[in-house]
Amino acid sequence: MLWTIAIVLFVLWLIGVVSSHVLGGFIHILLVLAIIMVLVRIIRGEKPLG
């Protein structure tokens, strides 16, 4: 579940970067949230995708 959310947030961030910073800081908040979710999953010791 966390991987799915992290991937969605990362894709939204990429779309924001490509669309020339229309949403400004919000996109970067999404990137930070995606990274935090991945780190939480790694720290909890959950297996990678699959």
C-alpha distance matrix in Angstrom:
0.0 3.8 5.4 5.2 6.4 8.7 10.0 10.8 12.5 14.3 15.6 16.8 18.5 20.2 21.4 22.8 24.6 26.1 27.2 29.4 27.8 28.2 25.7 26.9 25.1 22.2 20.8 21.2 19.4 16.3 16.8 17.2 14.0 12.1 14.2 13.8 10.0 10.7 13.6 12.1 9.9 13.2 15.3 13.5 14.3 11.1 11.9 11.3 10.0 11.5
3.8 0.0 3.8 5.4 5.1 6.0 8.5 9.9 10.5 12.1 14.2 15.3 16.3 18.3 19.9 21.0 22.4 24.3 25.6 27.4 25.6 26.3 23.8 24.5 22.4 19.8 18.4 18.2 16.4 13.6 13.7 13.7 10.7 8.8 10.5 10.0 6.2 7.1 10.1 8.8 7.2 10.6 12.6 11.5 12.7 10.2 11.4 10.5 10.2 12.7
5.4 3.8 0.0 3.8 5.4 5.0 6.0 8.5 9.8 10.3 12.1 14.1 15.1 16.3 18.2 19.8 20.9 22.4 24.1 26.1 24.7 25.7 23.6 24.3 22.6 20.1 18.1 18.0 16.9 13.8 13.2 13.9 11.6 8.6 10.2 10.9 7.6 6.8 10.4 10.4 8.1 10.6 13.5 13.0 13.2 10.5 10.5 8.4 7.4 10.4
5.2 5.4 3.8 0.0 3.8 5.5 5.2 6.2 8.6 9.9 10.6 12.3 14.2 15.4 16.6 18.4 20.1 21.2 22.6 24.9 23.7 24.2 22.2 23.5 22.2 19.3 17.3 18.0 17.0 13.5 13.6 15.0 12.4 9.7 12.3 13.2 9.9 10.0 13.7 13.5 11.6 14.3 17.0 16.3 16.7 13.8 13.6 11.5 9.5 11.8
6.4 5.1 5.4 3.8 0.0 3.8 5.5 5.1 6.1 8.5 9.9 10.6 12.2 14.3 15.4 16.5 18.4 20.1 21.0 23.1 21.4 21.8 19.4 20.6 19.0 16.1 14.5 15.2 13.7 10.3 11.1 12.2 9.2 7.2 10.5 10.9 8.0 9.4 12.8 12.4 11.6 14.5 16.7 16.3 17.5 15.0 15.7 13.8 12.6 15.2
8.7 6.0 5.0 5.5 3.8 0.0 3.8 5.5 5.2 6.1 8.6 9.9 10.5 12.3 14.3 15.3 16.5 18.4 19.9 21.6 19.9 21.0 18.7 19.3 17.6 15.2 13.1 13.1 12.1 8.9 8.4 9.6 7.4 4.2 7.1 8.5 6.2 6.6 10.1 10.8 10.2 12.5 14.9 15.3 16.3 14.3 14.8 12.5 11.8 15.1
10.0 8.5 6.0 5.2 5.5 3.8 0.0 3.8 5.5 5.0 6.1 8.6 9.7 10.5 12.3 14.2 15.3 16.5 18.3 20.4 19.4 20.4 18.7 19.7 18.6 16.3 13.6 14.2 14.0 10.4 9.7 12.0 10.5 7.1 9.6 11.9 9.8 9.3 13.0 14.1 13.0 14.8 17.7 18.1 18.4 16.2 15.8 12.8 11.3 14.3
10.8 9.9 8.5 6.2 5.1 5.5 3.8 0.0 3.8 5.4 5.2 6.2 8.6 9.9 10.6 12.4 14.4 15.4 16.5 18.9 17.8 18.1 16.4 17.9 17.2 14.4 12.0 13.5 13.1 9.3 9.9 12.5 10.6 8.2 11.6 13.4 11.4 12.0 15.6 16.2 15.5 17.8 20.4 20.5 21.3 18.9 18.8 16.2 14.4 17.1
12.5 10.5 9.8 8.6 6.1 5.2 5.5 3.8 0.0 3.8 5.5 5.1 6.1 8.7 9.9 10.5 12.4 14.3 15.3 17.1 15.3 16.0 13.8 14.9 13.7 11.0 8.7 9.8 9.3 5.5 6.3 9.0 7.4 5.6 9.2 11.0 9.9 11.1 14.1 15.0 15.1 17.3 19.4 20.1 21.3 19.5 19.9 17.4 16.3 19.4
14.3 12.1 10.3 9.9 8.5 6.1 5.0 5.4 3.8 0.0 3.8 5.4 5.0 6.3 8.7 9.8 10.6 12.4 14.2 15.8 14.6 16.0 14.5 15.1 14.2 12.3 9.1 9.6 10.3 7.0 5.7 9.0 8.8 6.1 8.5 11.4 10.9 10.8 13.8 15.6 15.5 16.9 19.4 20.6 21.3 19.7 19.6 16.6 15.7 19.0
15.6 14.2 12.1 10.6 9.9 8.6 6.1 5.2 5.5 3.8 0.0 3.8 5.3 5.0 6.2 8.6 9.9 10.6 12.2 14.6 14.1 15.0 14.2 15.5 15.5 13.4 10.1 11.7 12.8 9.4 8.9 12.5 12.2 9.7 12.3 15.1 14.2 14.1 17.4 19.0 18.5 20.0 22.8 23.7 24.2 22.1 21.7 18.5 16.8 19.8
16.8 15.3 14.1 12.3 10.6 9.9 8.6 6.2 5.1 5.4 3.8 0.0 3.8 5.4 5.1 6.2 8.7 10.0 10.5 12.8 11.7 12.0 10.8 12.5 12.7 10.2 7.2 9.8 10.6 7.4 8.3 11.8 11.4 10.1 13.1 15.4 14.8 15.7 18.6 19.9 20.0 21.9 24.2 25.0 26.0 24.1 24.2 21.3 19.8 22.7
18.5 16.3 15.1 14.2 12.2 10.5 9.7 8.6 6.1 5.0 5.3 3.8 0.0 3.8 5.4 5.0 6.3 8.7 9.8 11.1 9.7 11.1 9.8 10.4 10.3 8.7 5.1 6.7 8.6 6.2 5.8 9.5 10.3 9.2 11.4 14.1 14.4 15.0 17.4 19.2 19.8 21.2 23.3 24.7 25.7 24.3 24.5 21.6 20.6 23.9
20.2 18.3 16.3 15.4 14.3 12.3 10.5 9.9 8.7 6.3 5.0 5.4 3.8 0.0 3.8 5.3 5.1 6.2 8.5 10.2 10.1 11.9 11.8 12.4 13.0 12.1 8.3 9.7 12.2 9.9 8.7 12.5 13.6 11.8 13.5 16.6 16.9 16.7 19.3 21.4 21.6 22.6 25.1 26.6 27.1 25.6 25.2 21.9 20.8 23.9
21.4 19.9 18.2 16.6 15.4 14.3 12.3 10.6 9.9 8.7 6.2 5.1 5.4 3.8 0.0 3.8 5.5 5.2 6.1 8.9 9.1 9.8 10.3 11.9 13.3 12.0 8.7 11.3 13.5 11.2 11.2 14.9 15.5 14.1 16.4 19.3 19.2 19.5 22.2 24.1 24.1 25.5 28.0 29.2 29.9 28.2 27.8 24.6 23.0 25.9
22.8 21.0 19.8 18.4 16.5 15.3 14.2 12.4 10.5 9.8 8.6 6.2 5.0 5.3 3.8 0.0 3.8 5.5 5.1 6.7 5.7 6.6 6.8 8.1 9.8 8.9 5.9 8.7 11.2 9.8 10.2 13.6 14.6 14.1 16.2 18.7 19.3 20.0 22.3 24.1 24.8 26.2 28.3 29.6 30.7 29.3 29.4 26.3 25.2 28.3
24.6 22.4 20.9 20.1 18.4 16.5 15.3 14.4 12.4 10.6 9.9 8.7 6.3 5.1 5.5 3.8 0.0 3.8 5.5 5.5 5.5 8.2 9.1 9.0 10.6 10.9 7.7 9.0 12.3 11.4 10.6 13.9 15.7 15.0 16.2 19.2 20.2 20.3 22.4 24.6 25.4 26.2 28.4 30.2 31.0 29.9 29.7 26.5 25.6 28.9
26.1 24.3 22.4 21.2 20.1 18.4 16.5 15.4 14.3 12.4 10.6 10.0 8.7 6.2 5.2 5.5 3.8 0.0 3.8 5.4 7.4 9.3 11.2 11.8 14.0 14.0 10.9 12.7 15.8 14.5 13.8 17.3 18.8 17.6 19.1 22.2 22.8 22.7 25.1 27.4 27.7 28.5 31.0 32.6 33.2 31.8 31.3 27.9 26.6 29.6
27.2 25.6 24.1 22.6 21.0 19.9 18.3 16.5 15.3 14.2 12.2 10.5 9.8 8.5 6.1 5.1 5.5 3.8 0.0 3.8 5.9 6.3 8.9 10.3 13.2 13.0 10.7 13.2 16.0 14.9 15.1 18.5 19.7 19.1 21.0 23.7 24.3 24.7 27.1 29.0 29.5 30.8 33.0 34.5 35.4 33.9 33.6 30.3 28.9 31.8
29.4 27.4 26.1 24.9 23.1 21.6 20.4 18.9 17.1 15.8 14.6 12.8 11.1 10.2 8.9 6.7 5.5 5.4 3.8 0.0 3.8 5.7 8.6 8.7 11.9 12.8 10.8 12.6 15.8 15.6 15.5 18.4 20.3 20.0 21.4 24.1 25.2 25.7 27.6 29.8 30.7 31.6 33.6 35.4 36.4 35.3 35.2 32.0 31.0 34.1
27.8 25.6 24.7 23.7 21.4 19.9 19.4 17.8 15.3 14.6 14.1 11.7 9.7 10.1 9.1 5.7 5.5 7.4 5.9 3.8 0.0 3.8 5.5 5.0 8.1 9.3 7.8 9.6 12.5 12.9 13.2 15.7 17.6 17.9 19.4 21.6 23.0 23.9 25.6 27.5 28.7 29.9 31.6 33.3 34.7 33.7 34.0 31.0 30.2 33.5
28.2 26.3 25.7 24.2 21.8 21.0 20.4 18.1 16.0 16.0 15.0 12.0 11.1 11.9 9.8 6.6 8.2 9.3 6.3 5.7 3.8 0.0 3.8 5.6 9.2 9.4 8.8 11.6 13.6 13.8 15.0 17.5 18.7 19.3 21.3 23.3 24.2 25.5 27.4 29.0 30.2 31.7 33.4 34.8 36.3 35.1 35.5 32.6 31.5 34.6
25.7 23.8 23.6 22.2 19.4 18.7 18.7 16.4 13.8 14.5 14.2 10.8 9.8 11.8 10.3 6.8 9.1 11.2 8.9 8.6 5.5 3.8 0.0 3.8 6.4 5.8 6.3 9.2 10.5 10.9 12.8 14.9 15.8 16.8 19.0 20.5 21.5 23.2 24.9 26.2 27.6 29.3 30.7 32.0 33.8 32.7 33.4 30.8 29.9 33.1
26.9 24.5 24.3 23.5 20.6 19.3 19.7 17.9 14.9 15.1 15.5 12.5 10.4 12.4 11.9 8.1 9.0 11.8 10.3 8.7 5.0 5.6 3.8 0.0 3.8 5.6 6.2 7.6 9.5 11.0 12.1 13.7 15.4 16.7 18.2 19.7 21.3 22.8 24.1 25.6 27.4 28.8 29.9 31.6 33.4 32.7 33.5 31.0 30.5 33.9
25.1 22.4 22.6 22.2 19.0 17.6 18.6 17.2 13.7 14.2 15.5 12.7 10.3 13.0 13.3 9.8 10.6 14.0 13.2 11.9 8.1 9.2 6.4 3.8 0.0 3.8 5.4 5.2 6.4 8.9 10.0 10.7 12.5 14.5 15.6 16.6 18.6 20.4 21.3 22.6 24.7 26.1 26.9 28.7 30.7 30.2 31.4 29.1 29.0 32.5
22.2 19.8 20.1 19.3 16.1 15.2 16.3 14.4 11.0 12.3 13.4 10.2 8.7 12.1 12.0 8.9 10.9 14.0 13.0 12.8 9.3 9.4 5.8 5.6 3.8 0.0 3.8 5.4 5.1 6.5 8.9 10.0 10.7 12.6 14.5 15.4 16.7 18.8 20.2 21.1 22.9 24.7 25.7 27.0 29.1 28.3 29.5 27.3 26.9 30.2
20.8 18.4 18.1 17.3 14.5 13.1 13.6 12.0 8.7 9.1 10.1 7.2 5.1 8.3 8.7 5.9 7.7 10.9 10.7 10.8 7.8 8.8 6.3 6.2 5.4 3.8 0.0 3.8 5.4 5.1 6.5 8.9 9.9 10.8 12.7 14.4 15.5 17.0 18.7 20.2 21.6 23.1 24.6 26.0 27.7 26.7 27.5 24.9 24.4 27.8
21.2 18.2 18.0 18.0 15.2 13.1 14.2 13.5 9.8 9.6 11.7 9.8 6.7 9.7 11.3 8.7 9.0 12.7 13.2 12.6 9.6 11.6 9.2 7.6 5.2 5.4 3.8 0.0 3.8 5.3 5.0 6.3 8.6 9.8 10.7 12.4 14.3 15.5 16.6 18.4 20.2 21.3 22.5 24.4 26.1 25.5 26.5 24.1 24.1 27.7
19.4 16.4 16.9 17.0 13.7 12.1 14.0 13.1 9.3 10.3 12.8 10.6 8.6 12.2 13.5 11.2 12.3 15.8 16.0 15.8 12.5 13.6 10.5 9.5 6.4 5.1 5.4 3.8 0.0 3.8 5.4 5.1 6.2 8.6 10.0 10.5 12.3 14.4 15.3 16.4 18.5 20.1 20.8 22.4 24.5 24.0 25.4 23.5 23.6 27.1
16.3 13.6 13.8 13.5 10.3 8.9 10.4 9.3 5.5 7.0 9.4 7.4 6.2 9.9 11.2 9.8 11.4 14.5 14.9 15.6 12.9 13.8 10.9 11.0 8.9 6.5 5.1 5.3 3.8 0.0 3.8 5.5 5.1 6.2 8.7 9.9 10.6 12.5 14.3 15.3 16.7 18.6 20.0 21.1 23.0 22.0 23.0 20.9 20.6 23.9
16.8 13.7 13.2 13.6 11.1 8.4 9.7 9.9 6.3 5.7 8.9 8.3 5.8 8.7 11.2 10.2 10.6 13.8 15.1 15.5 13.2 15.0 12.8 12.1 10.0 8.9 6.5 5.0 5.4 3.8 0.0 3.8 5.4 5.1 6.3 8.6 10.0 10.8 12.4 14.3 15.6 16.8 18.4 20.1 21.5 20.8 21.6 19.1 19.2 22.8
17.2 13.7 13.9 15.0 12.2 9.6 12.0 12.5 9.0 9.0 12.5 11.8 9.5 12.5 14.9 13.6 13.9 17.3 18.5 18.4 15.7 17.5 14.9 13.7 10.7 10.0 8.9 6.3 5.1 5.5 3.8 0.0 3.8 5.4 5.2 6.1 8.6 10.0 10.5 12.2 14.3 15.4 16.3 18.2 20.1 19.9 21.2 19.3 20.0 23.7
14.0 10.7 11.6 12.4 9.2 7.4 10.5 10.6 7.4 8.8 12.2 11.4 10.3 13.6 15.5 14.6 15.7 18.8 19.7 20.3 17.6 18.7 15.8 15.4 12.5 10.7 9.9 8.6 6.2 5.1 5.4 3.8 0.0 3.8 5.5 5.1 6.2 8.7 9.9 10.5 12.4 14.3 15.2 16.4 18.5 17.9 19.5 17.9 18.4 21.8
12.1 8.8 8.6 9.7 7.2 4.2 7.1 8.2 5.6 6.1 9.7 10.1 9.2 11.8 14.1 14.1 15.0 17.6 19.1 20.0 17.9 19.3 16.8 16.7 14.5 12.6 10.8 9.8 8.6 6.2 5.1 5.4 3.8 0.0 3.8 5.5 5.2 6.4 8.7 10.0 10.8 12.6 14.4 15.5 17.0 16.0 16.9 14.8 15.0 18.6
14.2 10.5 10.2 12.3 10.5 7.1 9.6 11.6 9.2 8.5 12.3 13.1 11.4 13.5 16.4 16.2 16.2 19.1 21.0 21.4 19.4 21.3 19.0 18.2 15.6 14.5 12.7 10.7 10.0 8.7 6.3 5.2 5.5 3.8 0.0 3.8 5.4 5.2 6.2 8.6 10.0 10.6 12.2 14.2 15.5 15.2 16.3 14.3 15.4 19.1
13.8 10.0 10.9 13.2 10.9 8.5 11.9 13.4 11.0 11.4 15.1 15.4 14.1 16.6 19.3 18.7 19.2 22.2 23.7 24.1 21.6 23.3 20.5 19.7 16.6 15.4 14.4 12.4 10.5 9.9 8.6 6.1 5.1 5.5 3.8 0.0 3.8 5.5 5.1 6.1 8.6 9.8 10.3 12.1 14.2 14.3 16.2 15.1 16.5 20.0
10.0 6.2 7.6 9.9 8.0 6.2 9.8 11.4 9.9 10.9 14.2 14.8 14.4 16.9 19.2 19.3 20.2 22.8 24.3 25.2 23.0 24.2 21.5 21.3 18.6 16.7 15.5 14.3 12.3 10.6 10.0 8.6 6.2 5.2 5.4 3.8 0.0 3.8 5.4 5.1 6.3 8.7 9.9 10.6 12.5 11.8 13.6 12.6 13.6 16.9
10.7 7.1 6.8 10.0 9.4 6.6 9.3 12.0 11.1 10.8 14.1 15.7 15.0 16.7 19.5 20.0 20.3 22.7 24.7 25.7 23.9 25.5 23.2 22.8 20.4 18.8 17.0 15.5 14.4 12.5 10.8 10.0 8.7 6.4 5.2 5.5 3.8 0.0 3.8 5.5 5.1 6.3 8.7 10.0 10.8 10.1 11.2 9.7 11.2 14.7
13.6 10.1 10.4 13.7 12.8 10.1 13.0 15.6 14.1 13.8 17.4 18.6 17.4 19.3 22.2 22.3 22.4 25.1 27.1 27.6 25.6 27.4 24.9 24.1 21.3 20.2 18.7 16.6 15.3 14.3 12.4 10.5 9.9 8.7 6.2 5.1 5.4 3.8 0.0 3.8 5.4 5.0 6.0 8.5 9.8 10.4 12.2 11.5 13.9 17.2
12.1 8.8 10.4 13.5 12.4 10.8 14.1 16.2 15.0 15.6 19.0 19.9 19.2 21.4 24.1 24.1 24.6 27.4 29.0 29.8 27.5 29.0 26.2 25.6 22.6 21.1 20.2 18.4 16.4 15.3 14.3 12.2 10.5 10.0 8.6 6.1 5.1 5.5 3.8 0.0 3.8 5.5 5.1 6.0 8.6 9.1 11.9 12.1 14.3 17.2
9.9 7.2 8.1 11.6 11.6 10.2 13.0 15.5 15.1 15.5 18.5 20.0 19.8 21.6 24.1 24.8 25.4 27.7 29.5 30.7 28.7 30.2 27.6 27.4 24.7 22.9 21.6 20.2 18.5 16.7 15.6 14.3 12.4 10.8 10.0 8.6 6.3 5.1 5.4 3.8 0.0 3.8 5.5 5.2 6.4 5.7 8.2 8.5 10.8 13.6
13.2 10.6 10.6 14.3 14.5 12.5 14.8 17.8 17.3 16.9 20.0 21.9 21.2 22.6 25.5 26.2 26.2 28.5 30.8 31.6 29.9 31.7 29.3 28.8 26.1 24.7 23.1 21.3 20.1 18.6 16.8 15.4 14.3 12.6 10.6 9.8 8.7 6.3 5.0 5.5 3.8 0.0 3.8 5.4 5.1 6.1 7.9 8.2 11.4 14.2
15.3 12.6 13.5 17.0 16.7 14.9 17.7 20.4 19.4 19.4 22.8 24.2 23.3 25.1 28.0 28.3 28.4 31.0 33.0 33.6 31.6 33.4 30.7 29.9 26.9 25.7 24.6 22.5 20.8 20.0 18.4 16.3 15.2 14.4 12.2 10.3 9.9 8.7 6.0 5.1 5.5 3.8 0.0 3.8 5.3 7.8 10.6 11.7 14.9 17.5
13.5 11.5 13.0 16.3 16.3 15.3 18.1 20.5 20.1 20.6 23.7 25.0 24.7 26.6 29.2 29.6 30.2 32.6 34.5 35.4 33.3 34.8 32.0 31.6 28.7 27.0 26.0 24.4 22.4 21.1 20.1 18.2 16.4 15.5 14.2 12.1 10.6 10.0 8.5 6.0 5.2 5.4 3.8 0.0 3.8 5.7 9.2 11.3 14.2 16.1
14.3 12.7 13.2 16.7 17.5 16.3 18.4 21.3 21.3 21.3 24.2 26.0 25.7 27.1 29.9 30.7 31.0 33.2 35.4 36.4 34.7 36.3 33.8 33.4 30.7 29.1 27.7 26.1 24.5 23.0 21.5 20.1 18.5 17.0 15.5 14.2 12.5 10.8 9.8 8.6 6.4 5.1 5.3 3.8 0.0 3.8 6.5 9.0 12.4 14.0
11.1 10.2 10.5 13.8 15.0 14.3 16.2 18.9 19.5 19.7 22.1 24.1 24.3 25.6 28.2 29.3 29.9 31.8 33.9 35.3 33.7 35.1 32.7 32.7 30.2 28.3 26.7 25.5 24.0 22.0 20.8 19.9 17.9 16.0 15.2 14.3 11.8 10.1 10.4 9.1 5.7 6.1 7.8 5.7 3.8 0.0 3.8 6.6 9.3 10.6
11.9 11.4 10.5 13.6 15.7 14.8 15.8 18.8 19.9 19.6 21.7 24.2 24.5 25.2 27.8 29.4 29.7 31.3 33.6 35.2 34.0 35.5 33.4 33.5 31.4 29.5 27.5 26.5 25.4 23.0 21.6 21.2 19.5 16.9 16.3 16.2 13.6 11.2 12.2 11.9 8.2 7.9 10.6 9.2 6.5 3.8 0.0 3.8 6.6 7.6
11.3 10.5 8.4 11.5 13.8 12.5 12.8 16.2 17.4 16.6 18.5 21.3 21.6 21.9 24.6 26.3 26.5 27.9 30.3 32.0 31.0 32.6 30.8 31.0 29.1 27.3 24.9 24.1 23.5 20.9 19.1 19.3 17.9 14.8 14.3 15.1 12.6 9.7 11.5 12.1 8.5 8.2 11.7 11.3 9.0 6.6 3.8 0.0 3.8 6.3
10.0 10.2 7.4 9.5 12.6 11.8 11.3 14.4 16.3 15.7 16.8 19.8 20.6 20.8 23.0 25.2 25.6 26.6 28.9 31.0 30.2 31.5 29.9 30.5 29.0 26.9 24.4 24.1 23.6 20.6 19.2 20.0 18.4 15.0 15.4 16.5 13.6 11.2 13.9 14.3 10.8 11.4 14.9 14.2 12.4 9.3 6.6 3.8 0.0 3.8
11.5 12.7 10.4 11.8 15.2 15.1 14.3 17.1 19.4 19.0 19.8 22.7 23.9 23.9 25.9 28.3 28.9 29.6 31.8 34.1 33.5 34.6 33.1 33.9 32.5 30.2 27.8 27.7 27.1 23.9 22.8 23.7 21.8 18.6 19.1 20.0 16.9 14.7 17.2 17.2 13.6 14.2 17.5 16.1 14.0 10.6 7.6 6.3 3.8 0.0
